[in-house]
């Protein structure tokens, strides 16, 4: 990762970290002006109309630096699209212009939605991450700026593909945001600066917890009648590694990313354990517990604890320990962060030496303000590399748990097991990338110690 200059501002850091590809590709190149139309309105297409897509569209339409207008939507489920349309229209009736002929249902809907835009407009990609590289490829071809939900990859082959696409986007001067919104949090940004300035000494340990009840579309019960296997897997995408990387990738990525940000580097390897518990007749591929040790070059560790079991102690927080002090990165969720620094390792109120303000701006909104500002001001802005590497590091820990082996950063990047190599060829009611075992009635589960070179 790029080392920020001492005392660098939050915006300066955003322009350097994760945007090396954009900067290097544009060196010595005349940057053209970007206009989204003669009326200066940036038009937006939403691809993937679930909860996060709906939220991203609402944040986009609330961004500073308007005007923005939602003009097209796409999903594979009509009810999700209509529900999203109604929710956005309720909140932004004056900023949505999506007639029936610009609502697209099907696997090629993303193309039809993007074809409603002009170069310099924005495509929001919030489908399950398996489809991210397919849709981003077309956005680049159409000359569109992009916002991609996290994670952007779920395995080695798609990570390599996404890194190459990020460079291609930079060459075309396209602005790309990735939904790791914690990186845009101003309070976390101030904490990062203080840690880099040495206020807690050298980092030796970080701890991260996301211990809750069941999350997302899990657990997954056996497929009911009236829906194909493919469509059921997409509808319950958190249950299937090919579609989402499972609950580990989709949810734990934020804690992993914010910790690696404070360390200002990625870990080199991961060792882990995990297990399925109390599953009844659930058929999804997730473990219910994950315990992962990430190791950095200097020997520092990140200990990650994930659990999705009803009735257990719940915790959702990230902490960092240094040779001179300790800090809360976030506590009780993504926002507000409630970041603070303590003298020593006793994180009690009496030892607080710095804390962020009581009122914090919403990072979900800040990431959109930053992206739109970059488009309006034509500044290099490309979060693809950082987003892909954060996704890879997350997959590294997940694979370590699912195989029972130590997995390095390079091994994960070069792993040849692509979960859904023909994802760009899927059609409604066609075959699914993952097939249920006729004998057992469930999908292939990870088997640590038995299947050790791939996750299933």
Long-range contacts (C-beta under 8 A, 24 or more apart in sequence): 1-264, 1-265, 1-266, 1-386, 3-264, 4-196, 4-264, 6-196, 6-197, 7-193, 7-197, 8-193, 10-186, 10-189, 10-190, 10-193, 11-370, 13-189, 13-192, 14-183, 14-184, 14-370, 15-379, 15-380, 15-381, 17-183, 17-261, 17-386, 18-183, 18-382, 18-383, 18-384, 18-385, 18-386, 18-387, 19-380, 19-381, 19-382, 19-383, 19-385, 19-386, 20-385, 21-166, 21-167, 21-170, 21-382, 21-384, 21-385, 22-170, 22-380, 22-381, 22-382, 23-380, 24-170, 25-167, 25-170, 25-171, 26-170, 26-173, 26-380, 29-173, 31-173, 31-378, 31-380, 32-173, 33-378, 34-120, 34-145, 34-173, 34-175, 34-375, 34-378, 35-120, 36-118, 36-120, 36-121, 36-375, 37-118, 37-120, 37-121, 39-67, 40-67, 41-67, 41-68, 41-69, 42-66, 42-67, 42-68, 42-69, 42-120, 42-121, 42-122, 42-372, 42-375, 43-68, 43-69, 43-70, 43-71, 43-116, 43-117, 43-118, 43-121, 43-122, 44-68, 44-69, 44-70, 44-71, 44-117, 44-121, 44-122, 44-123, 44-124, 45-70, 45-71, 45-72, 45-73, 45-74, 45-113, 45-114, 45-116, 45-117, 45-121, 45-122, 45-123, 45-124, 46-70, 46-72, 46-73, 46-74, 46-84, 46-113, 46-124, 46-126, 47-73, 47-74, 47-75, 47-109, 47-110, 47-113, 47-114, 47-123, 47-124, 47-125, 47-126, 47-127, 47-135, 48-74, 48-75, 48-124, 48-125, 48-126, 48-127, 48-128, 48-131, 48-149, 49-73, 49-74, 49-75, 49-77, 49-80, 49-81, 49-83, 49-84, 49-85, 49-126, 50-75, 50-80, 50-84, 50-126, 52-126, 52-149, 52-179, 53-84, 53-124, 53-126, 53-127, 53-149, 54-83, 54-84, 54-87, 54-88, 55-364, 56-124, 56-126, 56-147, 56-149, 56-179, 56-368, 57-84, 57-88, 57-124, 58-87, 58-88, 58-91, 58-92, 59-364, 59-365, 59-367, 59-368, 60-122, 60-124, 60-147, 60-368, 60-372, 61-88, 61-91, 61-92, 61-95, 61-96, 62-92, 62-365, 62-368, 63-365, 63-368, 63-369, 63-371, 63-372, 64-369, 64-372, 64-373, 65-369, 65-372, 65-373, 65-375, 65-376, 66-372, 67-95, 68-95, 68-122, 68-372, 69-95, 69-96, 69-97, 70-95, 70-96, 70-97, 70-98, 71-97, 71-98, 71-102, 71-116, 71-117, 72-98, 72-102, 72-103, 72-104, 72-112, 72-113, 72-114, 72-116, 72-117, 73-98, 73-102, 73-103, 73-104, 73-113, 74-103, 74-104, 74-105, 74-106, 74-109, 74-110, 74-112, 74-113, 75-104, 75-105, 75-109, 75-127, 76-105, 76-106, 76-107, 76-109, 76-231, 76-234, 76-428, 77-105, 77-231, 77-235, 78-105, 81-105, 106-428, 107-426, 107-427, 107-428, 110-134, 110-135, 110-138, 111-138, 114-138, 114-139, 114-142, 114-144, 115-142, 117-142, 117-144, 119-143, 119-144, 120-144, 120-145, 120-375, 121-145, 122-146, 122-147, 122-371, 122-375, 123-147, 125-149, 126-179, 128-234, 128-237, 128-243, 128-244, 129-153, 129-154, 129-243, 129-244, 129-245, 129-249, 129-250, 129-391, 130-154, 130-158, 130-237, 130-242, 130-243, 130-244, 130-419, 130-420, 130-423, 130-433, 131-423, 132-158, 132-162, 133-158, 133-161, 133-162, 133-165, 134-423, 134-424, 136-162, 136-165, 136-169, 137-165, 139-174, 140-165, 140-168, 140-169, 140-172, 140-174, 143-172, 143-174, 144-174, 145-174, 145-175, 145-176, 145-371, 145-375, 146-174, 146-175, 146-176, 146-177, 147-176, 147-177, 147-178, 147-179, 147-368, 147-371, 148-176, 148-177, 148-178, 148-179, 148-384, 148-387, 149-178, 149-179, 150-178, 150-179, 150-180, 150-250, 150-253, 150-254, 150-387, 150-390, 150-391, 151-244, 151-245, 151-249, 151-250, 151-253, 151-387, 151-390, 151-391, 151-394, 151-395, 152-178, 152-384, 152-387, 152-388, 152-391, 153-388, 153-391, 153-392, 153-395, 154-241, 154-242, 154-243, 154-244, 154-245, 154-249, 154-391, 154-395, 154-419, 155-245, 155-395, 155-415, 155-417, 155-418, 155-419, 156-392, 156-395, 156-412, 156-413, 156-414, 156-415, 156-416, 156-417, 156-418, 157-415, 157-416, 157-417, 157-418, 157-421, 158-418, 159-388, 159-389, 159-391, 159-392, 159-395, 159-412, 159-413, 160-413, 162-384, 162-387, 162-388, 162-391, 163-384, 163-385, 163-388, 165-384, 166-382, 166-384, 166-385, 166-388, 169-382, 169-384, 170-380, 170-382, 170-384, 173-378, 173-380, 174-382, 175-371, 175-374, 175-375, 175-379, 175-381, 175-382, 176-381, 176-382, 176-383, 176-384, 177-367, 177-368, 177-370, 177-371, 177-381, 177-383, 178-383, 178-384, 178-386, 178-387, 179-367, 180-253, 180-254, 180-257, 180-383, 180-386, 180-387, 180-390, 181-334, 181-363, 181-364, 181-366, 181-367, 182-254, 182-257, 182-258, 182-261, 182-330, 182-334, 182-337, 182-363, 183-257, 183-258, 183-261, 183-363, 183-367, 183-383, 183-386, 184-363, 184-366, 184-367, 184-370, 185-335, 185-337, 185-360, 185-361, 185-363, 185-366, 186-360, 186-361, 186-366, 187-336, 187-337, 187-338, 187-339, 187-356, 187-357, 187-360, 188-258, 188-261, 188-329, 188-330, 188-337, 188-339, 188-363, 190-339, 190-356, 191-262, 191-327, 191-329, 191-337, 191-339, 191-341, 191-356, 192-261, 192-262, 192-264, 194-341, 194-354, 195-262, 195-320, 195-322, 195-327, 196-264, 198-324, 199-324, 199-325, 199-341, 199-353, 199-354, 200-320, 200-321, 200-322, 200-323, 200-324, 200-325, 200-326, 200-327, 200-341, 201-322, 201-323, 201-324, 201-325, 202-298, 202-300, 202-322, 202-323, 203-262, 203-263, 203-300, 203-320, 203-321, 203-322, 204-299, 204-300, 204-301, 204-321, 204-322, 204-323, 205-300, 205-301, 205-302, 205-303, 205-320, 205-321, 206-259, 206-262, 206-263, 206-300, 206-301, 206-302, 206-303, 206-318, 206-319, 206-320, 206-321, 206-329, 207-302, 207-303, 207-304, 207-305, 207-318, 207-319, 207-320, 207-321, 208-252, 208-255, 208-256, 208-258, 208-259, 208-302, 208-303, 208-304, 208-305, 208-317, 208-318, 208-319, 209-255, 209-304, 209-305, 209-306, 209-315, 209-316, 209-317, 209-318, 210-251, 210-252, 210-255, 210-305, 210-306, 210-307, 210-315, 210-316, 211-305, 211-306, 211-307, 211-312, 211-313, 211-314, 211-315, 211-316, 212-307, 212-308, 212-314, 212-316, 213-308, 213-309, 213-310, 213-311, 213-314, 214-308, 214-309, 214-310, 215-247, 215-251, 215-308, 216-247, 216-250, 216-251, 218-247, 218-282, 218-284, 218-286, 218-308, 219-279, 219-280, 219-282, 219-284, 219-286, 220-282, 220-283, 220-284, 221-281, 221-282, 221-283, 222-281, 222-283, 222-441, 223-283, 223-436, 228-429, 228-430, 228-432, 229-431, 229-432, 229-435, 229-436, 230-426, 230-428, 230-429, 230-430, 230-431, 230-432, 230-433, 231-428, 231-429, 233-432, 233-433, 233-434, 236-284, 238-284, 238-286, 239-283, 239-284, 239-285, 239-286, 240-284, 240-285, 240-434, 240-443, 241-285, 241-419, 241-434, 241-455, 241-456, 242-419, 242-420, 242-423, 242-433, 242-434, 243-420, 245-391, 245-394, 245-395, 245-398, 246-284, 246-285, 246-286, 246-398, 247-286, 247-306, 247-308, 248-286, 248-287, 248-290, 248-306, 248-394, 248-397, 248-398, 248-401, 249-391, 249-394, 249-395, 249-398, 251-306, 252-290, 252-304, 252-306, 252-394, 252-397, 253-390, 253-391, 253-394, 254-334, 255-304, 255-318, 255-330, 256-294, 256-302, 256-304, 256-390, 256-393, 256-394, 256-397, 257-390, 257-393, 257-394, 258-318, 258-329, 258-330, 259-302, 259-318, 259-320, 259-329, 260-302, 260-390, 260-393, 262-320, 262-327, 262-329, 263-296, 263-300, 263-302, 263-320, 265-296, 265-297, 266-389, 266-393, 266-409, 267-294, 267-295, 267-296, 267-302, 267-393, 267-396, 267-409, 268-295, 268-296, 268-297, 268-408, 268-409, 269-294, 269-295, 269-396, 269-406, 269-407, 269-408, 269-409, 270-294, 270-295, 270-393, 270-396, 270-397, 270-399, 270-400, 270-406, 270-407, 271-295, 271-400, 271-405, 271-406, 271-407, 272-397, 272-398, 272-400, 272-401, 273-401, 273-404, 273-448, 274-401, 274-402, 274-446, 274-448, 276-445, 277-309, 278-309, 283-436, 283-441, 283-442, 283-443, 284-443, 285-443, 285-444, 285-445, 285-446, 285-456, 287-401, 287-402, 287-446, 290-397, 290-398, 290-401, 291-401, 292-397, 292-400, 292-401, 294-393, 294-396, 294-397, 304-397, 319-347, 321-345, 325-353, 334-363, 335-360, 335-362, 335-363, 335-364, 336-360, 398-455, 399-455, 401-446, 401-448, 402-446, 402-448, 402-455, 402-456, 403-446, 403-448, 403-449, 403-451, 403-452, 403-453, 403-454, 403-455, 404-448, 404-449, 404-452, 405-452, 415-454, 417-453, 417-454, 417-455
